[in-house]
């Protein structure tokens, strides 16, 4: 049985999870702003654990910016 955090997510899965358009995810990837991923042939895949960790950093960044004002 595969651990859910180890499962590779498609860009569509990621779009649904984050509630952002697929084009936004590709833009983030191009600029190095989104969660890290892997190219598997023509496809981009992300580990759920990597996405969760990236989300945590986004929350921390927002909190630190709010405290700086």
N, CA and C of each residue as an Amber inpcrd file, in Angstrom:
protein
   207
   0.8430000  -1.1830000   0.0000000   0.0000000   0.0000000   0.0000000
   0.8900000   1.2490000   0.0000000   0.6240000   2.1640000  -0.9140000
   1.4180000   3.3730000  -1.0480000   0.9520000   4.4060000  -0.0330000
   1.9210000   4.9970000   0.6490000   1.6310000   6.0800000   1.5630000
   1.1130000   7.2600000   0.7440000   0.0370000   7.8900000   1.1700000
  -0.5680000   8.9930000   0.4140000   0.4090000  10.1480000   0.2070000
   1.3070000  10.4010000   1.1610000   2.2710000  11.4930000   1.0110000
   3.3440000  11.1780000  -0.0230000   3.5750000   9.8900000  -0.3250000
   4.5720000   9.4910000  -1.3150000   4.0130000   9.4210000  -2.7290000
   2.6920000   9.4560000  -2.8600000   2.0570000   9.3330000  -4.1660000
   2.4120000  10.5170000  -5.0460000   2.7190000  10.2400000  -6.3080000
   2.9960000  11.3130000  -7.2670000   1.6810000  11.8850000  -7.7790000
   1.5760000  13.1920000  -7.7210000   0.3700000  13.8840000  -8.1650000
   0.6010000  14.4520000  -9.5610000  -0.4240000  14.4160000 -10.3750000
  -0.3500000  15.0630000 -11.6890000  -0.5760000  16.5590000 -11.5110000
  -0.3140000  17.3110000 -12.5460000  -0.5330000  18.7530000 -12.4970000
  -2.0250000  19.0420000 -12.3150000  -2.8820000  18.1700000 -12.8460000
  -4.3310000  18.3140000 -12.6620000  -4.7000000  18.0890000 -11.2030000
  -4.1230000  17.0490000 -10.5880000  -4.3540000  16.7940000  -9.1530000
  -3.9460000  18.0110000  -8.3340000  -2.7800000  18.5580000  -8.6510000
  -2.2530000  19.7000000  -7.9190000  -3.1550000  20.9200000  -8.0960000
  -3.6250000  21.1390000  -9.3140000  -4.5330000  22.2380000  -9.5980000
  -5.8050000  22.1210000  -8.7620000  -6.3590000  20.9280000  -8.6890000
  -7.5700000  20.7020000  -7.9010000  -7.3020000  20.8840000  -6.4100000
  -6.1620000  20.3850000  -5.9410000  -5.8240000  20.4910000  -4.5220000
  -5.6660000  21.9510000  -4.0950000  -4.9540000  22.7450000  -4.9100000
  -4.6610000  24.1280000  -4.5540000  -5.7420000  25.1070000  -5.0000000
  -6.6010000  24.6630000  -5.9120000  -7.6540000  25.5460000  -6.4150000
  -7.1260000  26.6520000  -7.3090000  -6.0680000  26.3580000  -8.0600000
  -5.5020000  27.3320000  -8.9960000  -5.4690000  26.7080000 -10.3930000
  -5.5300000  27.5560000 -11.4280000  -5.5040000  27.0270000 -12.7960000
  -4.1860000  26.3250000 -13.1260000  -4.2680000  25.3700000 -14.0180000
  -3.0890000  24.6330000 -14.4720000  -2.0600000  25.5790000 -15.0650000
  -2.5020000  26.5770000 -15.8350000  -1.5640000  27.5360000 -16.4260000
  -0.7800000  28.2800000 -15.3480000  -1.4070000  28.5760000 -14.2210000
  -0.7120000  29.2290000 -13.1100000   0.3850000  28.3240000 -12.5740000
   0.0880000  27.0450000 -12.4290000   1.0840000  26.0930000 -11.9300000
   2.2790000  26.0060000 -12.8720000   2.0280000  25.9790000 -14.1750000
   3.1360000  25.9460000 -15.1340000   3.9480000  27.2420000 -15.0620000
   3.2690000  28.3710000 -14.8670000   3.9770000  29.6460000 -14.7160000
   4.8530000  29.6510000 -13.4780000   4.3140000  29.1700000 -12.3540000
   5.1040000  29.0680000 -11.1230000   6.3120000  28.1820000 -11.3440000
   6.0820000  27.0550000 -12.0110000   7.1770000  26.1090000 -12.2490000
   8.2700000  26.7610000 -13.0880000   7.8670000  27.4820000 -14.1150000
   8.8220000  28.1580000 -14.9980000   9.6580000  29.1880000 -14.2310000
   9.0110000  29.8940000 -13.2920000   9.6980000  30.9270000 -12.5070000
  10.3310000  30.3800000 -11.2340000  10.1670000  29.0800000 -10.9660000
  10.7410000  28.4710000  -9.7700000  10.0280000  28.8650000  -8.4880000
   8.7580000  29.2230000  -8.5830000   7.9980000  29.7070000  -7.4320000
   7.1070000  28.6590000  -6.7820000   6.7200000  27.6420000  -7.4950000
   5.7790000  26.6590000  -6.9680000   6.4830000  25.4970000  -6.2930000
   5.7060000  24.4890000  -5.9300000   6.3070000  23.3080000  -5.3050000
   7.2080000  22.5620000  -6.2930000   8.2530000  21.9450000  -5.7660000
   9.1650000  21.1760000  -6.6090000   8.4680000  19.9780000  -7.2240000
   8.9340000  19.6020000  -8.3880000   8.3140000  18.4730000  -9.0670000
   9.3260000  17.7270000  -9.9130000   8.8320000  16.7420000 -10.6060000
   9.6550000  15.8780000 -11.4450000   9.0520000  15.8430000 -12.8350000
   9.9130000  15.7680000 -13.8250000   9.4470000  15.5270000 -15.1800000
   9.5930000  14.0380000 -15.4340000   8.4730000  13.4170000 -15.7510000
   8.4400000  11.9890000 -16.0650000   7.9870000  11.9010000 -17.5230000
   8.9590000  11.7730000 -18.4110000   8.6330000  11.8510000 -19.8360000
   8.1440000  13.2580000 -20.1390000   6.9510000  13.3590000 -20.6980000
   6.3650000  14.6630000 -21.0080000   5.5640000  15.2380000 -19.8470000
   5.4220000  14.4840000 -18.7800000   4.5130000  14.8460000 -17.6950000
   5.2520000  15.3950000 -16.4790000   4.5980000  16.3110000 -15.7760000
   5.1260000  16.8520000 -14.5200000   4.3890000  16.1600000 -13.3790000
   5.1570000  15.7110000 -12.3920000   4.5760000  15.0620000 -11.2120000
   5.1910000  15.6740000  -9.9600000   4.3920000  15.7370000  -8.9060000
   4.8460000  16.2610000  -7.6140000   4.4910000  15.2650000  -6.5180000
   5.3620000  15.1370000  -5.5360000   5.0300000  14.3290000  -4.3620000
   4.1290000  15.1530000  -3.4470000   3.1140000  14.5050000  -2.9060000
   2.1910000  15.2060000  -2.0090000   2.9540000  15.8090000  -0.8190000
   3.9220000  15.0800000  -0.2810000   4.6980000  15.5770000   0.8560000
   5.4440000  16.8620000   0.4930000   5.9550000  16.9360000  -0.7410000
   6.6580000  18.1340000  -1.2040000   5.6950000  19.3130000  -1.3080000
   4.5060000  19.0480000  -1.7950000   3.4880000  20.0950000  -1.9140000
   3.0870000  20.5920000  -0.5230000   2.8820000  19.6620000   0.4100000
   2.5110000  20.0410000   1.7800000   3.6130000  20.8980000   2.4090000
   4.8800000  20.5130000   2.2070000   6.0020000  21.2830000   2.7570000
   6.0570000  22.6680000   2.1240000   5.8320000  22.7580000   0.8180000
   5.8240000  24.0460000   0.1300000   4.7000000  24.9280000   0.6740000
   3.5310000  24.3340000   0.9030000   2.4180000  25.0960000   1.4710000
   2.7870000  25.6700000   2.8360000   3.4760000  24.8810000   3.6460000
   3.9080000  25.3610000   4.9650000   4.8270000  26.5710000   4.8340000
   5.7060000  26.5610000   3.8410000   6.6120000  27.7080000   3.6660000
   5.8440000  28.9380000   3.2070000   4.7890000  28.7370000   2.4480000
   3.9860000  29.8700000   2.0010000   3.2750000  30.5150000   3.1840000
   2.7640000  29.7180000   4.0880000   2.0970000  30.2450000   5.2730000
   3.0980000  30.9920000   6.1400000   4.3000000  30.4520000   6.3050000
   5.3230000  31.0980000   7.1210000   5.7250000  32.4330000   6.5190000
   5.8720000  32.4750000   5.2040000   6.2860000  33.7150000   4.5420000
   5.2360000  34.7930000   4.7530000   3.9860000  34.4350000   4.6330000
   2.9060000  35.4140000   4.8020000   2.8720000  35.9200000   6.2350000
   3.0250000  35.0160000   7.2040000   3.0240000  35.4090000   8.6020000
   4.1850000  36.3460000   8.8930000   5.3830000  36.0490000   8.3520000
   6.5400000  36.8950000   8.6250000   6.3960000  38.2630000   7.9660000
   5.7540000  38.3220000   6.7960000   5.5340000  39.6050000   6.1250000
   4.5220000  40.4420000   6.8920000   3.5170000  39.7910000   7.4570000
   2.4950000  40.5110000   8.2070000   3.1280000  41.1360000   9.4580000
   4.0300000  40.4190000  10.1140000   4.6760000  40.9220000  11.3140000
   5.6800000  42.0300000  11.0320000   6.1450000  42.1300000   9.7930000
   7.1680000  43.1160000   9.4440000   6.5770000  44.5060000   9.2250000
   5.2640000  44.5840000   9.0520000   4.6590000  45.8920000   8.7510000
   4.3330000  46.6550000   9.9940000
